[in-house]
Every structure is written in structure tokens, then in C-alpha cells.
Amino acid sequence: MKSEKIEKIVDLAADLASKADDIDQVLIIYRLREKTPEDENFGSLDNGLELQQSMWLVEAFKFWMQAAAMGLIERKGE
């Protein structure tokens, strides 16, 4: 799995837009800085994914994170 760290959300959106032709499924999980009374403080955005597609992306990401934490994935520059 490829990972990119982009500090500003606006830059993240621009980078995603520049790769839009190559990306099939997008799931963005976010947390708001401040919770307002009418809103939850977290949520997600996607491009029309079904629940099973979202779940697959979440589980693939979790597996990748766990593998990295256990040292099973070689980090760049090492």
C-alpha cells in the first residue's frame, strides 16, 4: 500500500484531484476540530461506495498499519 503524508487538507484535495483518473475508490475518514451540538465530531466521505467496498478499504488499511507496526513492511529509506 502506498502512503503519502500531506500537511494541508487543501493540498491533499489537490493531490487527489490530480490522480482522479487513476483512482477507482476513495474513502476519507475525518474528525472535526470542534464538535457542534448538531454534528458528530467525525465522519467519512466517499465516491459512492457500497458498505462492503468501504469495509474492504478499512480492513486493508488496518492490515497494512498492523504489518508496518510489526516491522513486516520495509520503510522508505531503510
Secondary structure by P-SEA (a helix, b strand, c coil): cbbbbbccaaaaaaaaaaacccccbbbbbbbbccccccccccccccccccaaaaaaaaaaaaaaaaaaaacccccccc
